[in-house]
Amino acid sequence: MKLDIDKLRAEAEKELRDAGVHEKLSAWYSKFLGKKGIVRNFLASISDLSPEEKKEMGKKINLLKSDLEKLYSDAFSLVSSIKKDSQITEFYKTLPGKRPEVGHLHLITQAIREIDAVFARLGFVRVRYPEVDWDYFAFEALNMPKAHPARDEWETFFVDLPEDPKMGKVVVTPHTSSGQVREMLKAELPIRMLNISRCGRRQIDLNHVPTFYQFEGLVIDRGISISHLKGVLEYLIHNFFGKDTKFRLRPYDFRFTEPSFEVDVTCGLCGGKGCRFCKGGWVELGGAGMVHPNVLKAGGIDPEVYSGFAFGWGVERVLMMRSGIKIDDIRLLFENNMKFLEQF
């Protein structure tokens, strides 16, 4: 029997492609790999060859056998996975395949990109600073005294690393404000910074989670006033939430701004009527204010010449207040729940 490995391989592959049901696959297996199949006959036919020829040809036939068995196994698995309709007895190659599911960006990622786009139109430059930072940049340089509650272990995640004599302990960044002084130390004036980053705090309820995202705005130049701050916030709110959304500034006490404000918007879940999320129609988005002179000094900037404003808001909180989203528990955004995520 004349043995042509390549011809046999091509013939077997062609016939296997045409075998679309189990019955045809069984016949194919018997023909090529069965006890009386072509491959076994080829193995028997090399007994008359010289030892060297027999060894070489045996390797080729065994390799062919291994390849055909793999092809058969793949074809059998494919046919077995196809759900057969009672009226369909044969699998056709031209049958349209099942389309793979197409995913989409997570809601938080979508919100980050939209926020970035809004501020880019105002000339803000996107930056990024460490998610694990020194106590100095997170607290000390921001005019926060050592006894401040935010520097307590019940508020902040401290990393178990050696303490630096100047920079202090290592912390999981509790707010994007830790990037303010870093930006002042490296950047040329004027500054229009947008820092979006992941933060961590020891809080969890309807409105808080231990890991979350914030975006931080910082503007420093000559003659900057609260009017500039209010104008930027109004631009963001009207472009992200819609022009019907109302907002207000409430006096507050932040150590790194003076004067300081809490920024509230009308609740997007209830339209300002009051619900289990907002309680009274308004939702706090975050803090804002004029950069404290001590913070400017820590950044190497003369507060007698320059002034600025800053604000830091939670990305998730901003997203939840968007009209039409209807998310009343921030924890839903971090759960691995496909039924929830597929809605968006």
LINNORBEL-V128714 format. One record per residue. RES is the residue in three letters. SS is DSSP state (h for helix, s for strand, l for the rest). Layout:
# LINNORBEL-V128714
res=RES ss=SS
res=RES ss=SS
This chain:
# LINNORBEL-V128714
res=MET ss=l
res=LYS ss=l
res=LEU ss=l
res=ASP ss=l
res=ILE ss=h
res=ASP ss=h
res=LYS ss=h
res=LEU ss=h
res=ARG ss=h
res=ALA ss=h
res=GLU ss=h
res=ALA ss=h
res=GLU ss=h
res=LYS ss=h
res=GLU ss=h
res=LEU ss=h
res=ARG ss=h
res=ASP ss=l
res=ALA ss=l
res=GLY ss=l
res=VAL ss=l
res=HIS ss=h
res=GLU ss=h
res=LYS ss=h
res=LEU ss=h
res=SER ss=h
res=ALA ss=h
res=TRP ss=h
res=TYR ss=h
res=SER ss=h
res=LYS ss=h
res=PHE ss=h
res=LEU ss=l
res=GLY ss=l
res=LYS ss=l
res=LYS ss=l
res=GLY ss=l
res=ILE ss=h
res=VAL ss=h
res=ARG ss=h
res=ASN ss=h
res=PHE ss=h
res=LEU ss=h
res=ALA ss=h
res=SER ss=h
res=ILE ss=h
res=SER ss=h
res=ASP ss=h
res=LEU ss=l
res=SER ss=l
res=PRO ss=h
res=GLU ss=h
res=GLU ss=h
res=LYS ss=h
res=LYS ss=h
res=GLU ss=h
res=MET ss=h
res=GLY ss=h
res=LYS ss=h
res=LYS ss=h
res=ILE ss=h
res=ASN ss=h
res=LEU ss=h
res=LEU ss=h
res=LYS ss=h
res=SER ss=h
res=ASP ss=h
res=LEU ss=h
res=GLU ss=h
res=LYS ss=h
res=LEU ss=h
res=TYR ss=h
res=SER ss=h
res=ASP ss=h
res=ALA ss=h
res=PHE ss=h
res=SER ss=h
res=LEU ss=h
res=VAL ss=h
res=SER ss=h
res=SER ss=h
res=ILE ss=l
res=LYS ss=l
res=LYS ss=l
res=ASP ss=l
res=SER ss=l
res=GLN ss=l
res=ILE ss=l
res=THR ss=l
res=GLU ss=l
res=PHE ss=l
res=TYR ss=l
res=LYS ss=l
res=THR ss=l
res=LEU ss=l
res=PRO ss=l
res=GLY ss=l
res=LYS ss=l
res=ARG ss=l
res=PRO ss=l
res=GLU ss=l
res=VAL ss=l
res=GLY ss=l
res=HIS ss=l
res=LEU ss=l
res=HIS ss=l
res=LEU ss=h
res=ILE ss=h
res=THR ss=h
res=GLN ss=h
res=ALA ss=h
res=ILE ss=h
res=ARG ss=h
res=GLU ss=h
res=ILE ss=h
res=ASP ss=h
res=ALA ss=h
res=VAL ss=h
res=PHE ss=h
res=ALA ss=h
res=ARG ss=l
res=LEU ss=l
res=GLY ss=l
res=PHE ss=l
res=VAL ss=s
res=ARG ss=s
res=VAL ss=s
res=ARG ss=l
res=TYR ss=l
res=PRO ss=l
res=GLU ss=l
res=VAL ss=s
res=ASP ss=s
res=TRP ss=s
res=ASP ss=h
res=TYR ss=h
res=PHE ss=h
res=ALA ss=h
res=PHE ss=l
res=GLU ss=h
res=ALA ss=h
res=LEU ss=h
res=ASN ss=l
res=MET ss=l
res=PRO ss=l
res=LYS ss=l
res=ALA ss=l
res=HIS ss=l
res=PRO ss=h
res=ALA ss=h
res=ARG ss=h
res=ASP ss=l
res=GLU ss=l
res=TRP ss=l
res=GLU ss=l
res=THR ss=l
res=PHE ss=l
res=PHE ss=s
res=VAL ss=s
res=ASP ss=s
res=LEU ss=s
res=PRO ss=s
res=GLU ss=s
res=ASP ss=s
res=PRO ss=l
res=LYS ss=l
res=MET ss=l
res=GLY ss=s
res=LYS ss=s
res=VAL ss=s
res=VAL ss=s
res=VAL ss=s
res=THR ss=l
res=PRO ss=l
res=HIS ss=l
res=THR ss=h
res=SER ss=h
res=SER ss=h
res=GLY ss=h
res=GLN ss=h
res=VAL ss=h
res=ARG ss=h
res=GLU ss=h
res=MET ss=h
res=LEU ss=h
res=LYS ss=h
res=ALA ss=l
res=GLU ss=l
res=LEU ss=l
res=PRO ss=l
res=ILE ss=s
res=ARG ss=s
res=MET ss=s
res=LEU ss=s
res=ASN ss=s
res=ILE ss=s
res=SER ss=s
res=ARG ss=s
res=CYS ss=s
res=GLY ss=s
res=ARG ss=l
res=ARG ss=l
res=GLN ss=l
res=ILE ss=l
res=ASP ss=l
res=LEU ss=l
res=ASN ss=l
res=HIS ss=l
res=VAL ss=l
res=PRO ss=l
res=THR ss=s
res=PHE ss=s
res=TYR ss=s
res=GLN ss=s
res=PHE ss=s
res=GLU ss=s
res=GLY ss=s
res=LEU ss=s
res=VAL ss=s
res=ILE ss=s
res=ASP ss=s
res=ARG ss=l
res=GLY ss=l
res=ILE ss=l
res=SER ss=l
res=ILE ss=h
res=SER ss=h
res=HIS ss=h
res=LEU ss=h
res=LYS ss=h
res=GLY ss=h
res=VAL ss=h
res=LEU ss=h
res=GLU ss=h
res=TYR ss=h
res=LEU ss=h
res=ILE ss=h
res=HIS ss=h
res=ASN ss=h
res=PHE ss=h
res=PHE ss=l
res=GLY ss=l
res=LYS ss=l
res=ASP ss=l
res=THR ss=l
res=LYS ss=l
res=PHE ss=s
res=ARG ss=s
res=LEU ss=s
res=ARG ss=s
res=PRO ss=s
res=TYR ss=s
res=ASP ss=l
res=PHE ss=l
res=ARG ss=l
res=PHE ss=l
res=THR ss=s
res=GLU ss=s
res=PRO ss=s
res=SER ss=s
res=PHE ss=s
res=GLU ss=s
res=VAL ss=s
res=ASP ss=s
res=VAL ss=s
res=THR ss=s
res=CYS ss=l
res=GLY ss=l
res=LEU ss=l
res=CYS ss=l
res=GLY ss=l
res=GLY ss=l
res=LYS ss=l
res=GLY ss=l
res=CYS ss=l
res=ARG ss=l
res=PHE ss=l
res=CYS ss=l
res=LYS ss=l
res=GLY ss=l
res=GLY ss=l
res=TRP ss=s
res=VAL ss=s
res=GLU ss=s
res=LEU ss=s
res=GLY ss=s
res=GLY ss=s
res=ALA ss=s
res=GLY ss=s
res=MET ss=s
res=VAL ss=s
res=HIS ss=l
res=PRO ss=h
res=ASN ss=h
res=VAL ss=h
res=LEU ss=h
res=LYS ss=h
res=ALA ss=h
res=GLY ss=l
res=GLY ss=l
res=ILE ss=l
res=ASP ss=l
res=PRO ss=l
res=GLU ss=l
res=VAL ss=l
res=TYR ss=l
res=SER ss=s
res=GLY ss=s
res=PHE ss=s
res=ALA ss=s
res=PHE ss=s
res=GLY ss=s
res=TRP ss=s
res=GLY ss=s
res=VAL ss=h
res=GLU ss=h
res=ARG ss=h
res=VAL ss=h
res=LEU ss=h
res=MET ss=h
res=MET ss=l
res=ARG ss=l
res=SER ss=l
res=GLY ss=l
res=ILE ss=l
res=LYS ss=l
res=ILE ss=l
res=ASP ss=l
res=ASP ss=l
res=ILE ss=h
res=ARG ss=h
res=LEU ss=h
res=LEU ss=h
res=PHE ss=h
res=GLU ss=l
res=ASN ss=l
res=ASN ss=l
res=MET ss=h
res=LYS ss=h
res=PHE ss=h
res=LEU ss=h
res=GLU ss=l
res=GLN ss=l
res=PHE ss=l
